Amino acid sequence: MIRRLLHTIRKSYEPKALVLMYHRVAELETDAWRLAVKPQNFEEQLQVLSRSWRVVPLAELVGDLTHHRLRRNSVAITFDDGYEDNYLAARPLLEKYNVPATFFICSGNIGSRTEFWWDELEHLILSTEVLPHTLDMWINQAQINFDLGTEQHLTEALKKKQQEWMAFVQEPPTLRSILYLKLWEQLKPLPGHLQQAYLQQIKVWAGVSGAPRAAYQSMNLEQLQDLARNSLFDIGAHTVSHPDLASLSPSAQQQELVGCKSFLEKAISREVTLLAYPYGSCNQETVRLAAEAGFQAAVITQDYPVHPTSARYKLGRFLVDDWSGKQLDACIKSWLTIKANAHAHYAA
């Protein structure tokens, strides 16, 4: 009993670090997954981070962890996906406050005007002014038969409910959001070419055509290279096409990991050693393949702090919402009290 008590006391005093997860710095009409932080709030957050916390590059945090010298209250900033607003909006503010960050890039979207599938789906279902009364389609051997009832027409009341919806913690508040979530769940595990094929069917059903939205595009190659030239910033891999890696065969996983790493290393002329699993999805095979590909560490999306015993290939992260600086500061203090997650500690 005394031994357990002493172990608990030691654990409570061991150093902890945090990895913060961002995606976008932008103001969006709908944001079901809370991927965006408004520029003014992001600046407030950087003011608090630079003043009150020890912000370090993720690579430095990983090095400290590897050499058993994790420093208390270290915070690393990461961005997923490679949206253009990372370059246009986040970069200038990070430079202004001299705050380092790691950008995890989906290589297949660099220089492409194609929207990520989840953005296009959200726009089609939640923002199209008038939709057909019913949707009847098959996705990957699952039938989607859905009646929109009175929600064919997008009203201001529907817009408001959908703008306030947080998909990862709240039940869908409208029929449209229920349909969106059903489609999202069916599309998520599919390879990219099938996601795009089914999205095209949904666009035809919705009667929507037109060019991809400029505000939802990824960085181009020149922007990526310019970002990488700044010593404040690291570039990490986020696969080629943002698949759910755990749902792929080992060979397909390897292609996604190695393909992204190779593209990025050629683009920025330096080694890429950090990886973020899309959706935080991985299995033991993914971890093995990541290590074999030459990655030194990888991050997921589960929210727990980094401890001295954390596995390098499954480091937790905390999603940052569109908060004020004061709100983020309070969250960081709370997050640092979270105990180690046993599931994060398999050998890696």
C-alpha positions as CSV (number, residue, x, y, z in Angstrom):
1,M,0.0,0.0,0.0
2,I,2.8,2.4,0.9
3,R,4.6,1.5,-2.3
4,R,1.5,2.3,-4.4
5,L,1.1,5.6,-2.6
6,L,4.8,6.5,-3.2
7,H,4.3,5.6,-6.9
8,T,1.2,7.8,-7.1
9,I,3.1,10.7,-5.5
10,R,6.0,10.3,-7.9
11,K,3.7,10.2,-10.9
12,S,1.9,13.4,-9.8
13,Y,5.3,15.2,-9.8
14,E,6.7,13.9,-13.0
15,P,7.1,16.4,-15.8
16,K,4.4,16.7,-18.4
17,A,4.2,18.3,-21.8
18,L,1.4,19.1,-24.2
19,V,1.0,18.9,-28.0
20,L,-1.6,21.3,-29.3
21,M,-3.5,20.4,-32.5
22,Y,-4.7,23.1,-34.9
23,H,-6.0,22.8,-38.5
24,R,-7.0,26.2,-39.7
25,V,-6.8,29.9,-38.9
26,A,-9.9,31.2,-40.6
27,E,-13.5,32.3,-40.1
28,L,-15.9,29.6,-41.6
29,E,-19.6,29.6,-42.2
30,T,-19.9,26.1,-40.7
31,D,-17.3,24.2,-38.8
32,A,-18.8,21.0,-37.4
33,W,-15.5,19.5,-36.4
34,R,-14.2,22.8,-34.9
35,L,-11.2,22.8,-37.2
36,A,-10.8,26.6,-37.4
37,V,-9.7,29.4,-35.0
38,K,-10.4,32.9,-36.0
39,P,-7.3,35.0,-36.6
40,Q,-8.0,37.4,-33.7
41,N,-8.4,34.5,-31.3
42,F,-5.3,32.8,-32.6
43,E,-3.3,35.9,-32.0
44,E,-4.6,36.1,-28.4
45,Q,-3.7,32.5,-28.0
46,L,-0.1,33.1,-29.2
47,Q,0.2,36.0,-26.8
48,V,-0.7,33.8,-23.9
49,L,1.5,30.9,-25.1
50,S,4.6,33.1,-25.7
51,R,4.2,34.9,-22.4
52,S,3.2,32.0,-20.0
53,W,4.4,28.7,-21.4
54,R,7.5,27.1,-22.8
55,V,6.7,26.7,-26.4
56,V,9.1,24.4,-28.2
57,P,9.3,22.7,-31.6
58,L,7.7,19.2,-31.6
59,A,11.1,17.8,-32.7
60,E,12.7,19.2,-29.6
61,L,10.0,17.8,-27.4
62,V,10.5,14.4,-29.0
63,G,14.2,14.6,-28.5
64,D,13.7,15.5,-24.8
65,L,11.4,12.5,-24.5
66,T,13.8,10.1,-26.2
67,H,16.7,11.2,-24.0
68,H,14.7,11.0,-20.8
69,R,14.8,14.7,-20.1
70,L,11.2,15.8,-20.7
71,R,10.9,19.4,-19.4
72,R,7.9,20.4,-17.4
73,N,5.2,22.6,-19.0
74,S,6.6,22.4,-22.5
75,V,4.0,23.0,-25.2
76,A,4.4,22.2,-28.9
77,I,2.1,23.6,-31.6
78,T,1.0,21.5,-34.6
79,F,-1.2,22.1,-37.7
80,D,-2.7,19.3,-39.7
81,D,-3.6,19.0,-43.4
82,G,-1.7,21.9,-45.0
83,Y,-4.5,24.4,-45.7
84,E,-3.4,27.6,-47.4
85,D,-4.5,29.7,-44.5
86,N,-1.7,28.1,-42.5
87,Y,0.6,30.0,-44.8
88,L,-1.5,33.2,-45.3
89,A,-2.9,33.7,-41.8
90,A,-1.1,31.5,-39.2
91,R,2.5,31.9,-40.4
92,P,2.6,35.8,-40.1
93,L,1.3,35.6,-36.5
94,L,3.6,32.8,-35.5
95,E,6.5,34.8,-36.9
96,K,5.3,38.0,-35.1
97,Y,5.4,36.2,-31.7
98,N,8.4,34.0,-32.6
99,V,6.5,30.9,-31.8
100,P,7.6,27.6,-33.5
101,A,5.2,25.2,-35.1
102,T,5.1,21.9,-37.0
103,F,2.9,21.6,-40.1
104,F,1.7,18.1,-41.1
105,I,1.1,18.1,-44.8
106,C,-1.1,15.9,-47.0
107,S,1.2,15.7,-50.0
108,G,-1.5,14.8,-52.5
109,N,-3.3,18.1,-52.1
110,I,-0.2,20.4,-52.4
111,G,-0.8,22.6,-55.5
112,S,-4.2,21.2,-56.0
113,R,-7.4,23.2,-55.9
114,T,-9.3,20.1,-54.7
115,E,-11.1,20.5,-51.4
116,F,-10.7,17.9,-48.7
117,W,-13.7,15.5,-48.9
118,W,-15.0,16.4,-45.5
119,D,-15.1,20.1,-46.4
120,E,-17.0,19.5,-49.6
121,L,-19.4,17.2,-48.0
122,E,-20.2,19.6,-45.1
123,H,-20.8,22.4,-47.7
124,L,-23.1,20.2,-49.8
125,I,-25.3,19.0,-47.0
126,L,-25.2,21.8,-44.5
127,S,-25.0,24.9,-46.7
128,T,-26.9,24.1,-50.0
129,E,-29.9,26.4,-50.1
130,V,-32.3,23.7,-51.5
131,L,-31.8,20.0,-51.5
132,P,-34.0,17.2,-52.9
133,H,-36.5,15.7,-50.5
134,T,-34.9,12.3,-50.3
135,L,-31.5,10.7,-50.9
136,D,-31.3,7.1,-51.8
137,M,-27.8,5.8,-52.7
138,W,-25.3,3.0,-51.9
139,I,-21.9,3.7,-50.4
140,N,-19.5,0.8,-50.0
141,Q,-22.4,-1.8,-49.8
142,A,-24.3,0.3,-47.3
143,Q,-27.6,1.8,-48.4
144,I,-28.3,5.4,-47.4
145,N,-32.1,6.1,-47.6
146,F,-32.9,9.5,-46.0
147,D,-35.9,11.8,-45.9
148,L,-35.1,15.5,-45.2
149,G,-38.7,16.2,-44.3
150,T,-39.1,19.9,-43.8
151,E,-35.4,20.7,-44.1
152,Q,-35.1,20.7,-47.9
153,H,-34.9,24.5,-47.7
154,L,-32.1,26.0,-45.6
155,T,-33.6,28.4,-43.1
156,E,-31.8,30.9,-40.8
157,A,-32.9,28.8,-37.9
158,L,-31.3,25.7,-39.4
159,K,-28.1,27.7,-40.2
160,K,-27.8,28.8,-36.6
161,K,-28.2,25.3,-35.2
162,Q,-25.6,23.9,-37.6
163,Q,-23.1,26.7,-36.9
164,E,-23.3,25.9,-33.2
165,W,-23.0,22.2,-33.6
166,M,-19.9,20.4,-32.4
167,A,-20.0,17.0,-34.1
168,F,-17.5,15.3,-31.9
169,V,-19.4,16.0,-28.6
170,Q,-23.0,16.8,-29.5
171,E,-25.8,14.9,-31.1
172,P,-26.8,16.2,-34.6
173,P,-29.3,19.1,-34.1
174,T,-31.0,18.9,-37.5
175,L,-32.0,16.3,-40.1
176,R,-29.3,17.8,-42.4
177,S,-26.6,17.3,-39.8
178,I,-27.8,13.7,-39.2
179,L,-27.5,13.0,-42.9
180,Y,-24.1,14.7,-43.0
181,L,-22.8,12.5,-40.2
182,K,-24.2,9.3,-41.8
183,L,-22.4,10.1,-45.1
184,W,-19.2,11.1,-43.3
185,E,-19.1,7.8,-41.4
186,Q,-19.5,5.9,-44.6
187,L,-16.9,7.9,-46.6
188,K,-14.2,8.1,-43.9
189,P,-12.8,4.6,-44.2
190,L,-12.7,4.6,-48.0
191,P,-9.7,5.2,-50.2
192,G,-9.5,8.7,-51.8
193,H,-10.6,7.7,-55.3
194,L,-13.8,6.2,-53.9
195,Q,-14.5,9.2,-51.7
196,Q,-14.3,11.5,-54.7
197,A,-16.5,9.2,-56.8
198,Y,-19.3,9.1,-54.2
199,L,-18.9,12.9,-53.6
200,Q,-19.6,13.4,-57.3
201,Q,-22.8,11.4,-57.0
202,I,-23.8,13.5,-54.0
203,K,-23.1,16.7,-56.0
204,V,-25.3,15.5,-58.8
205,W,-28.1,14.7,-56.4
206,A,-27.7,18.1,-54.7
207,G,-27.7,19.9,-58.1
208,V,-24.4,21.6,-57.2
209,S,-21.6,22.3,-59.6
210,G,-18.9,24.9,-59.9
211,A,-15.2,25.4,-59.0
212,P,-13.7,24.4,-55.6
213,R,-13.8,27.2,-53.0
214,A,-10.6,29.2,-52.8
215,A,-10.9,29.5,-49.0
216,Y,-10.7,25.7,-48.7
217,Q,-7.7,24.9,-50.8
218,S,-4.3,23.7,-49.7
219,M,-0.9,25.4,-50.0
220,N,0.9,25.3,-53.3
221,L,4.5,24.0,-53.6
222,E,6.0,27.5,-53.5
223,Q,4.2,28.4,-50.2
224,L,5.2,25.0,-48.7
225,Q,8.8,25.6,-49.6
226,D,8.8,29.2,-48.3
227,L,7.3,27.9,-45.0
228,A,10.0,25.3,-44.7
229,R,12.8,27.9,-45.2
230,N,11.9,29.5,-41.9
231,S,13.8,27.9,-39.0
232,L,10.8,28.4,-36.7
233,F,8.8,25.8,-38.7
234,D,9.1,22.1,-39.2
235,I,7.3,20.1,-41.9
236,G,5.8,16.7,-41.0
237,A,4.0,14.1,-43.0
238,H,0.2,13.5,-42.9
239,T,0.1,10.8,-45.7
240,V,-0.6,11.3,-49.4
241,S,-4.4,11.3,-49.4
242,H,-5.5,11.5,-45.7
243,P,-6.9,7.9,-45.4
244,D,-8.0,6.1,-42.3
245,L,-4.7,4.1,-42.1
246,A,-6.0,1.4,-39.8
247,S,-8.6,0.4,-42.4
248,L,-5.9,-0.1,-45.1
249,S,-3.7,-3.1,-45.9
250,P,-0.1,-2.9,-44.8
251,S,1.1,-2.3,-48.4
252,A,-1.4,0.5,-48.9
253,Q,-0.4,2.1,-45.5
254,Q,3.3,1.9,-46.6
255,Q,2.5,3.6,-49.9
256,E,0.8,6.5,-48.0
257,L,3.6,6.9,-45.5
258,V,6.6,6.6,-47.8
259,G,4.9,8.5,-50.7
260,C,4.2,11.5,-48.5
261,K,7.7,11.4,-46.9
262,S,9.4,11.2,-50.2
263,F,7.4,14.0,-51.8
264,L,8.0,16.3,-48.9
265,E,11.7,15.6,-48.6
266,K,12.2,16.3,-52.3
267,A,10.1,19.5,-52.0
268,I,11.9,21.0,-49.0
269,S,15.4,19.4,-49.4
270,R,15.5,18.1,-45.9
271,E,14.6,15.0,-43.9
272,V,11.0,14.6,-42.6
273,T,10.9,12.7,-39.3
274,L,7.5,13.5,-37.8
275,L,4.2,12.0,-38.7
276,A,0.5,12.7,-37.9
277,Y,-1.9,9.8,-38.5
278,P,-5.0,11.1,-40.3
279,Y,-8.0,11.0,-37.8
280,G,-5.5,9.7,-35.3
281,S,-6.2,6.3,-36.7
282,C,-3.4,3.7,-36.5
283,N,-2.7,0.1,-35.5
284,Q,0.4,-1.9,-34.5
285,E,1.2,-2.4,-38.2
286,T,1.0,1.4,-38.8
287,V,3.4,2.0,-36.0
288,R,5.9,-0.6,-37.3
289,L,5.7,0.8,-40.8
290,A,6.2,4.4,-39.6
291,A,9.4,3.4,-37.7
292,E,10.6,1.4,-40.8
293,A,10.0,4.5,-43.0
294,G,12.3,6.6,-40.9
295,F,9.9,8.6,-38.8
296,Q,11.2,9.3,-35.3
297,A,7.8,10.0,-33.7
298,A,4.1,10.2,-34.6
299,V,1.1,12.0,-33.1
300,I,-2.6,11.0,-32.8
301,T,-5.7,12.9,-31.9
302,Q,-6.6,11.5,-28.4
303,D,-6.2,14.1,-25.8
304,Y,-3.7,13.2,-23.1
305,P,-0.4,14.9,-22.2
306,V,3.1,13.6,-22.9
307,H,4.7,11.8,-20.0
308,P,8.3,10.5,-19.6
309,T,7.0,7.0,-20.5
310,S,4.8,8.0,-23.5
311,A,5.3,6.0,-26.6
312,R,7.0,8.1,-29.3
313,Y,4.8,6.8,-32.1
314,K,1.5,7.5,-30.3
315,L,1.8,11.0,-28.7
316,G,-1.5,12.5,-27.6
317,R,-2.7,16.0,-28.7
318,F,-5.3,18.4,-27.6
319,L,-7.6,20.1,-30.2
320,V,-7.6,23.9,-29.7
321,D,-11.0,25.4,-30.3
322,D,-11.9,29.0,-31.2
323,W,-11.1,30.3,-27.8
324,S,-9.8,33.5,-26.3
325,G,-6.2,33.5,-25.0
326,K,-7.6,33.4,-21.4
327,Q,-9.7,30.3,-22.2
328,L,-6.8,28.5,-23.8
329,D,-4.6,29.2,-20.8
330,A,-7.2,27.7,-18.4
331,C,-7.5,24.6,-20.7
332,I,-3.7,24.1,-20.7
333,K,-3.6,24.2,-16.9
334,S,-6.4,21.7,-16.7
335,W,-4.9,19.4,-19.4
336,L,-1.6,19.2,-17.5
337,T,-3.5,17.6,-14.6
338,I,-4.6,14.6,-16.7
339,K,-3.0,11.3,-15.8
340,A,-1.1,9.1,-18.3
341,N,-3.2,7.0,-20.6
342,A,-2.3,3.4,-20.4
343,H,-3.3,2.7,-24.0
344,A,-0.5,5.1,-25.2
345,H,2.3,3.1,-23.7
346,Y,2.9,0.1,-25.9
347,A,6.4,-0.3,-27.2
348,A,7.3,2.0,-30.0
